[in-house]
Amino acid sequence: MRFDRVGVIGLGYAGLPLALTLSEKVERVYGVDLKEDKIQMLRQGHSYIEDVSDEDVRKVAGRFFPTTDYNVISECDAVIICVPTPLRKTGEPDISHVLSASQKVAQLIKRGTLVILESTTYPGTTEEVLKPEIESRGFTIGKDAFLAFSPERVDPGNKKWTLKNTPKVVGGVTQECTRRAVALYSLVVDKVVPVSSPKIAEMAKLLENTFRAVNIALVNEFALMCRRMKIDIWEVIDAASTKPFGFMPFYPGPGVGGHCIPVDPMYLAWRVRSYNFRSRFIELAHEINKRMPEETVNIIAEALNWHGKPLRDSVVLIIGVTYKPNVSDYRESPALDVIDLLTMKGAKVIINDPYVQGIEVGPHIYKSQELTEELLSSVDCVVVLTPHDTYDWHWIAEHARLIVDTRNAIPRDEKYRSKVFRL
């Protein structure tokens, strides 16, 4: 089988790297995204994602064709859907982007086309949403159209594990669907792992991220327990980590953020309700993690109180607002909730983050301020939320009057001890 022309729908943190990598191996790749500004940047040879350089875009010019026009799908031998799957405000899955993409793809594909969904979703989506849509156009899955699910495993900012060396799980509706999907991904991935069905692949992705969410919640609760008992959670984790088997370290923080950990487990929790099953573990983990921004604000208030200051009218400098270090993405970042709660309690908030120019929280817009000795020494409290590698923690500790460190970033120097409050 040949994959001369491939379409990638959705050019975000997962779709764009995939499209560019495929462009090095196939004759032509169409990247489809409805955001005109993104398409224009790519056409001019510029990237809008940290993990993708301008050079990465430019070196595949003539093979990679970004567009807002879905009609290019009619030329493709394979189409990969990488659109967002967020949660609604009600906490229910929002698969509207998947529905829209699948409808357009079904209308445009030619006979023999392979369609793969990569967007994280609840088990059953591929077979219950995409399969009927494609079959309604007169195709028979496994004979004249092919369908599979392969979860994206992109970890933004991770230089060690990339698309190429991270194993790729693939589950097709039929064995032939799986075989074709494996053949496509084998062009760009070192190890492709076929499984027996799309549901296995869909559930595997949810297990991966639920595993992380639950363990982060566990260590967050341990952190709160340790604070009550005046025990250093960070030293506890270090000590437990010396066990060479049966333990994997997770670390507490002000909450969880991003496009996966706060969202994906709730897709599963929602889905299993239709089977008259309640996922109590997932719901409890979600509750604990969602509570951490409030606990962080309580620690800030406690630290200020020890220094004779009320939270109201205090000036609080937030260090790092993105959901994880060394990226510019602040979707679902716990920093947003921390800032909102601080503002509601009357604090005056300033932010610094070298990866963002500013953020909007409710009716307020916060511009990232230059980090200077004067700023550090003038504010009532410095709060470390996201420990970017670019920060000089000794320098920050030297000049700040009071620090709340939710990430154990500040060096454990005796001279800083009286002014550092750790989670």
C-alpha positions in Angstrom: 0.0 0.0 0.0 1.2 3.6 -0.7 0.6 6.7 1.3 1.6 9.4 -1.2 -0.7 12.0 0.2 -1.7 12.4 3.8 -4.0 14.9 5.5 -3.7 16.0 9.1 -6.7 17.8 10.6 -5.9 20.0 13.5 -2.4 21.7 13.6 -1.9 22.0 17.4 0.7 20.6 19.7 0.0 17.0 18.4 -1.1 17.6 14.8 1.7 20.0 13.6 4.7 17.9 14.7 3.0 14.8 13.2 2.3 16.6 9.9 5.9 17.9 9.6 7.4 14.6 10.4 5.2 12.8 7.8 6.2 15.4 5.3 9.8 14.1 5.4 8.6 10.6 4.4 5.6 11.0 2.0 5.1 13.0 -1.2 2.7 15.5 0.1 1.0 16.3 3.4 -2.0 18.6 3.8 -2.3 20.3 7.1 -5.9 21.5 7.7 -6.7 24.0 10.4 -9.6 26.5 10.6 -7.5 29.2 12.2 -6.3 31.4 9.4 -3.6 33.1 11.5 -1.9 29.7 12.1 -2.1 28.8 8.4 -0.5 32.2 7.4 2.3 31.7 9.9 3.1 28.3 8.6 3.0 29.4 5.0 5.5 32.1 5.9 7.8 29.5 7.4 7.1 30.3 11.0 6.0 28.0 13.9 3.8 28.9 16.8 4.7 25.8 18.9 7.8 25.6 21.1 8.7 22.1 20.1 8.6 23.0 16.4 11.2 25.4 15.1 10.9 27.7 12.1 13.5 25.6 10.4 11.3 22.5 11.0 8.6 24.2 9.0 10.9 25.6 6.3 12.7 22.3 5.5 9.5 20.6 4.3 8.4 23.5 2.1 7.1 22.0 -1.1 5.9 18.8 0.7 3.8 20.3 3.5 0.8 22.4 2.5 -1.1 24.1 5.3 -4.7 25.2 4.4 -8.1 26.0 5.8 -9.8 24.2 2.9 -11.1 20.7 3.8 -11.5 19.8 0.1 -7.9 18.7 0.0 -9.0 15.6 1.9 -10.4 14.2 -1.4 -6.8 13.7 -2.6 -5.5 11.9 0.4 -4.7 8.3 0.9 -4.8 8.7 4.7 -6.4 11.3 7.0 -5.4 11.7 10.7 -7.7 13.7 13.0 -6.0 15.6 15.8 -8.6 18.1 16.9 -9.2 19.3 20.5 -11.5 17.4 22.9 -12.1 19.7 25.9 -14.7 19.5 28.7 -17.8 21.6 28.7 -18.4 23.9 31.7 -20.8 21.2 32.9 -17.9 18.8 33.1 -19.2 16.7 30.2 -17.1 15.8 27.2 -17.1 18.2 24.2 -16.5 16.2 21.1 -18.0 18.8 18.8 -14.7 19.2 17.0 -14.4 15.4 16.4 -18.0 15.4 15.1 -17.4 18.2 12.7 -14.2 16.8 11.4 -15.6 13.3 11.0 -18.6 14.6 9.0 -16.4 16.6 6.7 -13.9 13.7 6.2 -16.7 11.2 5.5 -18.1 13.5 2.8 -14.7 13.9 1.1 -12.6 10.7 1.3 -12.1 8.5 -1.7 -12.4 4.7 -1.7 -9.4 3.1 0.0 -8.7 6.0 2.4 -7.4 5.2 5.8 -8.9 7.4 8.6 -7.3 7.6 12.0 -8.5 9.5 15.1 -5.8 10.7 17.5 -7.9 13.0 19.7 -8.2 11.7 23.2 -11.8 10.7 23.9 -14.0 8.2 25.6 -14.0 4.5 24.7 -16.3 3.8 21.8 -15.9 7.1 20.0 -14.2 5.7 16.9 -16.7 3.0 16.3 -19.8 4.8 17.5 -19.2 8.3 16.0 -16.7 8.0 13.0 -17.7 4.5 11.8 -21.4 5.2 11.2 -20.5 8.6 9.6 -18.2 6.9 7.1 -20.5 4.0 6.4 -23.4 6.5 5.8 -21.5 7.5 2.6 -21.7 4.0 1.2 -18.3 2.7 2.4 -17.7 -0.6 4.1 -15.1 -0.4 6.9 -12.3 -2.8 6.3 -13.0 -3.2 2.5 -13.1 0.2 0.8 -12.4 2.5 3.7 -10.2 1.9 6.8 -10.6 3.2 10.3 -8.4 3.2 13.4 -7.6 5.0 16.7 -4.1 5.9 17.8 -3.8 8.1 20.8 -1.4 11.0 20.7 1.4 10.8 23.3 3.0 14.2 22.8 4.6 15.6 26.0 5.2 19.3 25.2 8.7 20.4 26.2 10.1 16.9 26.5 13.3 16.7 24.5 14.0 13.0 25.4 10.7 11.4 24.2 9.6 12.5 20.8 7.1 11.4 18.2 9.9 9.1 16.7 11.0 7.2 19.8 7.7 7.1 21.8 5.9 3.8 21.0 2.6 4.3 19.1 -0.5 2.3 20.1 -2.8 1.5 17.2 -6.2 -0.2 17.2 -8.2 -0.7 14.0 -11.8 -1.6 13.5 -10.7 -4.7 11.5 -7.3 -6.4 11.2 -6.8 -4.8 7.8 -7.5 -1.4 9.3 -4.9 -2.0 11.9 -2.4 -3.3 9.4 -2.7 -0.2 7.3 -2.5 2.2 10.3 0.6 0.4 11.5 2.2 0.7 8.0 1.5 4.5 8.0 2.9 5.2 11.4 5.9 2.9 10.8 7.2 5.5 8.4 7.8 7.9 11.2 7.7 6.0 14.5 10.4 3.5 15.7 7.9 1.1 17.4 4.2 0.7 16.6 2.1 -1.4 19.0 -1.0 -2.9 17.4 -3.9 -3.8 19.7 -7.1 -5.7 19.0 -9.6 -2.8 18.7 -10.1 1.0 18.8 -11.6 0.7 22.3 -8.4 -0.9 23.7 -6.4 2.0 22.3 -8.9 4.6 23.5 -9.0 3.1 27.0 -5.2 2.7 27.1 -4.8 6.5 26.7 -7.3 7.2 29.5 -5.5 4.7 31.8 -2.2 6.5 31.2 -3.5 9.9 32.1 -5.8 8.7 34.9 -2.8 6.9 36.4 -1.0 10.3 36.6 -4.0 12.2 37.8 -4.7 9.7 40.7 -1.1 9.6 41.8 -0.7 13.3 41.7 -3.9 13.6 43.8 -2.5 11.1 46.3 0.7 13.0 46.8 -1.2 16.3 47.0 -3.2 14.8 49.8 0.0 13.6 51.4 1.4 17.1 51.2 -1.7 18.5 53.0 -1.4 15.8 55.7 2.3 16.5 56.1 1.7 20.3 56.5 -0.8 19.6 59.3 1.7 17.2 61.0 4.7 19.5 60.3 6.5 16.9 58.2 8.5 17.8 55.1 6.7 16.1 52.2 9.6 16.7 49.9 12.0 14.8 52.1 9.4 12.1 52.6 9.3 11.6 48.8 13.1 11.6 48.5 13.3 9.0 51.2 10.6 6.8 49.6 12.3 7.1 46.2 15.3 5.2 47.5 13.2 2.0 47.3 14.4 0.4 44.0 11.1 -1.4 43.4 7.4 -0.9 44.0 7.5 2.9 44.2 7.4 5.7 41.6 7.8 9.3 42.8 5.1 11.9 42.0 5.3 15.4 43.3 2.7 17.8 44.8 1.9 21.2 43.5 -0.8 23.9 43.3 -3.0 21.8 41.1 -3.0 20.1 37.7 -3.3 21.8 34.3 -2.9 21.4 30.6 -4.9 19.5 28.0 -4.7 16.0 29.4 -4.5 15.4 33.2 -7.5 17.6 34.3 -9.6 16.5 31.3 -9.1 13.0 30.1 -10.1 11.1 33.3 -13.4 13.0 33.3 -14.1 11.6 29.8 -13.9 8.1 31.3 -15.9 9.1 34.5 -18.7 10.4 32.2 -18.7 7.4 29.9 -19.0 4.7 32.6 -22.1 6.4 34.1 -24.0 5.0 31.1 -23.0 1.6 32.3 -24.5 2.3 35.7 -21.0 2.6 37.2 -19.5 5.4 39.3 -15.7 6.0 39.1 -15.3 7.1 42.7 -11.5 7.0 42.5 -11.4 9.3 39.5 -13.9 11.7 41.0 -12.1 11.9 44.3 -8.7 12.5 42.5 -10.3 15.3 40.5 -11.8 16.8 43.7 -8.4 16.8 45.5 -6.5 18.2 42.5 -9.1 20.9 42.0 -8.8 21.9 45.7 -5.1 22.6 45.5 -5.3 26.2 44.3 -7.4 27.1 47.3 -5.0 25.3 49.6 -2.2 27.2 48.0 -3.9 30.5 48.7 -4.4 29.4 52.3 -0.6 28.8 52.6 0.0 32.3 51.1 -2.3 33.8 53.7 -0.6 31.8 56.5 2.8 32.9 55.3 1.8 36.6 55.2 0.2 36.3 58.6 3.4 35.0 60.1 5.1 38.1 58.7 2.4 40.4 60.2 0.6 41.1 56.9 -3.1 40.4 56.0 -3.7 38.9 52.6 -6.0 41.8 51.7 -4.0 44.6 50.0 -0.8 42.6 50.0 1.1 42.6 46.7 1.7 39.0 45.5 4.1 38.2 42.7 3.4 34.9 40.9 6.4 33.2 39.4 5.4 31.1 36.4 1.8 30.8 35.2 1.9 28.1 32.5 0.6 24.6 33.3 4.1 23.0 33.2 7.7 24.2 33.0 9.3 25.5 29.8 6.2 25.8 27.7 3.9 28.7 26.9 0.6 26.8 27.3 -1.5 28.0 30.2 -4.7 26.1 29.4 -6.3 24.8 32.6 -3.2 26.0 34.5 -3.8 26.0 38.3 -2.1 29.5 38.3 -5.4 30.9 36.8 -7.4 29.7 39.8 -4.7 30.8 42.3 -4.7 34.3 40.8 -8.5 34.5 40.7 -8.8 33.4 44.4 -6.1 35.9 45.4 -7.9 38.7 43.6 -11.2 37.8 45.2 -9.6 38.0 48.6 -8.3 41.5 48.0 -4.7 40.8 47.1 -2.9 42.7 44.4 -1.4 40.3 41.9 1.6 40.7 39.7 2.9 37.9 37.4 6.2 37.0 35.8 6.6 34.3 33.2 9.2 34.3 30.5 7.0 32.2 28.2 3.9 34.4 28.1 3.3 38.1 27.5 0.2 38.2 29.6 -2.9 36.2 30.6 -6.6 37.0 31.1 -8.3 35.8 34.3 -11.9 36.8 34.5 -12.2 40.5 33.9 -8.6 41.1 34.6 -5.6 41.2 32.3 -2.2 40.5 33.8 0.9 41.5 31.8 4.2 39.6 32.6 6.5 42.0 34.5 10.2 42.1 34.2 11.8 40.2 37.1 14.2 42.6 38.8 15.8 42.9 42.2 13.6 45.9 42.8 10.4 44.0 42.0 11.3 41.0 44.2 12.2 43.1 47.2 9.2 45.4 46.9 6.4 42.8 46.9 5.0 41.3 50.1 5.1 37.7 48.9 6.7 35.8 46.0 4.8 32.6 45.0 6.5 29.9 42.9 3.9 28.1 40.8 5.8 27.0 37.7 9.5 26.3 38.0 10.9 27.2 34.5 14.5 26.3 34.0 15.4 29.9 33.1 14.8 31.1 36.7 17.8 31.7 39.0 16.4 30.4 42.3 19.3 31.5 44.4 18.9 35.0 43.0 15.2 35.1 43.6 15.6 33.8 47.2 18.3 36.4 47.9 16.1 39.4 47.0 12.6 38.3 48.0 11.3 39.1 51.4 8.8 36.1 51.7 8.4 33.1 49.4 5.7 30.5 49.1 7.2 27.6 47.1 4.7 25.1 45.8 7.4 23.2 43.7 10.3 22.8 46.0 12.3 25.0 43.7 14.1 27.3 46.2 17.4 25.9 47.4 17.4 24.5 50.9 19.9 27.0 52.3 19.7 27.8 56.0 19.8 31.5 55.3 16.5 31.3 53.3 14.7 29.1 55.9 12.9 31.8 57.8 11.3 33.3 54.6 10.4 30.2 52.6 7.1 28.4 53.2 6.9 25.2 51.2 3.8 23.2 50.2 
